[in-house]
Amino acid sequence: MNLDLINEMWSQDSIIDPDNLHEESIKTPRLHAKYHELYNTVLLLKKKEEHNHKTKYLERRNYYNGKADPEVYEDDPFPYKVREKDSLNHHLDADPALQKIRLKIDYHDAMLTYLESILKQISNRTYQIKNAIEWQNFQRGF
């Protein structure tokens, strides 16, 4: 699941056929369920990455403090122990493993924001269809 796929799906699903407005109104609950399910899936993926971030953060903090298992330093040597809190925060902020997880969390946030806007559009869909029906009836002289 990615943002491009969601965008592609919404590009197709957002089209309202003006000649079949009654059928379009029936689609609304299905669309809401579809995108709400996607929203929940992405939210759970984000929660998983947040958990991964906390775990990796503790691991990397111990690494920079010199408190990690000695085997860790054999594979990835670090020549000194970081004692100052500011310096430790700088190392953690620049850590590639933590940055990678943070990027995933930010990407999930972007998908959630987009899905929230789609769900708002779907909530307004009934109103849009109702207005289109009224406009068609007005044009016919009803």
C-alpha positions in Angstrom: 0.0 0.0 0.0 1.4 3.4 -1.0 0.2 6.9 -1.6 0.3 6.5 -5.4 -2.0 3.5 -5.2 -4.5 5.3 -3.0 -4.4 8.3 -5.3 -5.0 6.1 -8.3 -8.0 4.4 -6.6 -9.5 7.7 -5.6 -9.0 9.2 -9.1 -11.4 6.4 -10.3 -13.7 6.2 -7.3 -14.3 10.0 -7.0 -16.0 10.3 -10.4 -19.7 10.8 -10.2 -21.7 9.7 -13.2 -24.3 12.4 -13.7 -26.5 10.1 -15.7 -26.8 7.5 -12.9 -27.0 9.6 -9.8 -29.3 7.2 -8.0 -26.7 4.4 -8.5 -24.0 6.8 -7.4 -25.7 7.5 -4.1 -25.8 3.7 -3.5 -22.0 3.5 -3.9 -21.4 6.0 -1.1 -21.5 3.5 1.8 -19.2 1.1 -0.1 -16.7 3.8 -0.8 -16.8 4.9 2.8 -16.2 1.4 4.0 -13.3 0.9 1.5 -11.5 4.0 2.5 -12.1 3.7 6.2 -10.6 0.2 6.0 -7.6 1.6 4.2 -7.4 4.3 6.9 -7.4 1.8 9.7 -4.8 -0.4 7.9 -2.4 2.6 7.5 -3.1 3.7 11.1 -2.1 0.2 12.4 1.0 0.3 10.1 2.0 3.6 11.6 1.5 2.3 15.2 3.8 -0.6 14.3 6.5 1.7 13.1 6.2 3.9 16.2 6.7 0.8 18.3 9.8 -0.1 16.1 11.1 3.4 16.6 10.9 3.2 20.4 12.6 -0.2 20.4 15.4 1.0 18.0 15.7 4.3 19.9 16.5 2.4 23.1 18.9 0.1 21.3 20.8 3.0 19.6 20.8 5.1 22.8 22.5 2.2 24.6 24.9 1.9 21.7 26.0 5.6 21.9 26.2 5.5 25.7 28.5 2.5 25.5 26.0 0.2 27.2 25.2 -2.1 24.3 26.4 -5.7 24.2 30.1 -6.0 23.3 29.2 -8.1 20.2 27.4 -5.0 18.8 30.6 -3.0 18.9 32.5 -5.8 17.2 30.2 -5.5 14.2 29.8 -1.7 14.3 32.6 -0.1 16.4 32.0 3.2 18.1 35.2 4.7 19.5 33.8 6.7 22.5 30.9 7.0 24.9 28.5 9.9 24.5 27.9 11.4 28.0 26.3 14.8 27.3 22.6 14.8 26.8 22.7 17.3 23.9 25.4 15.3 22.2 23.5 12.1 22.6 20.4 13.7 21.1 22.4 14.9 18.1 23.7 11.4 17.5 20.3 9.9 17.8 18.8 12.5 15.5 21.4 11.7 12.9 21.3 8.0 13.3 20.4 6.4 9.9 18.4 3.5 11.4 16.2 5.9 13.4 15.8 8.3 10.4 14.6 5.5 8.2 11.9 4.5 10.7 10.9 8.2 11.2 10.5 8.6 7.4 8.1 5.6 7.4 6.1 7.2 10.2 6.0 10.5 8.3 4.9 8.7 5.1 2.1 7.0 7.0 1.1 10.4 8.4 0.8 11.7 4.8 -1.3 8.7 3.8 -3.6 9.2 6.8 -4.0 12.9 6.1 -4.9 12.1 2.4 -7.4 9.3 3.5 -9.0 11.7 6.0 -9.6 14.2 3.2 -11.0 11.4 1.0 -13.4 10.3 3.8 -14.6 13.9 4.1 -15.3 14.0 0.4 -17.2 10.8 0.6 -19.2 12.2 3.5 -20.1 15.2 1.3 -20.9 12.9 -1.7 -24.6 12.5 -0.7 -24.9 16.3 -0.6 -23.3 16.7 -4.0 -25.5 14.0 -5.5 -28.6 15.6 -3.9 -27.7 19.0 -5.4 -27.1 17.4 -8.8 -30.5 15.7 -8.8 -32.2 19.0 -7.8 -30.4 20.8 -10.6 -31.5 18.2 -13.1 -35.1 18.4 -11.9 -34.9 22.2 -12.1 -33.6 22.0 -15.7 -36.5 19.7 -16.6 -38.9 22.1 -15.1 -40.0 20.1 -12.1 
